[in-house]
């Protein structure tokens, strides 16, 4: 009898662990299916026009012809959002996610962070990223209005005496 109780407790404990791991609150960002977040695109350093820090680890860089690139850094940096200038350290004229290329920013200490990936974006992907990082508001979907439903018929009951 004690063996059966112990067996039931072990099984119950195992199932509880499995179910709690499935129900864990893990904030997963909605990511575009067609977007490669491990991109290996390169940007000509001379054509970089502007940049926007999306968070402590990601940048949006504008290149020639308003072409945008999603740049992920190897590690987060808290100074990236408050930096007024962005520099690039590279062995050639291209910023690439390989070869030790780095983004340089900050005040007197000039913090350097290596680039993990660079992905070229189309207009739809750019809009999706800007909405996800809270840089623009999503478009309001028109309210479809009330739905007409066939109601249930009401039957009058006789008086209760």
C-alpha positions, 0 to 999 in steps of 0.5 A: 500500500505504501509503495502504491502511494509513493508511486502515485506521488512520484507520477503526480510530481512528474506530471506537475513538473511537465505541465508547469514547464509547458505553461511557463510564461515565456515572453516570445516576440512575434517574428516574421516568418520570412525574416532571417534574424541570422542574416549575413548581409554587409553594408558599405560603411560609406553609404550608412546614412542614419541609425536607430537603436531599437533596444540595447542589442539591436540597431536599424541602420539606413543605407543607400536609397533608404535601404534598411538593415536590421543589425543585432549585436553580440552582447547588449550595451546600455550606452547605445540608446543614448549615444549621439554618434555611431562609428564602425571598426572594420578591416575593409570598407564594409560592415559585416557580421563576420571578420571581427567588425564592431560598432563603436559608440559612447562618450570618452571610453568608446565602447565597442560591440561586435556584430552578430548579424545583419539582415536587409529588410523590405518595407513590410519587415521594416514596418513589422520591426518598428511596430514590435519595438514600439517605434510606430503604432500599429494601424487600427483595424476597422471595427466589423460592427455587431454581428447579426444573430438569429435569436432564440424564440421565447416561450411564454409559460403559463402562470404559476398559482 
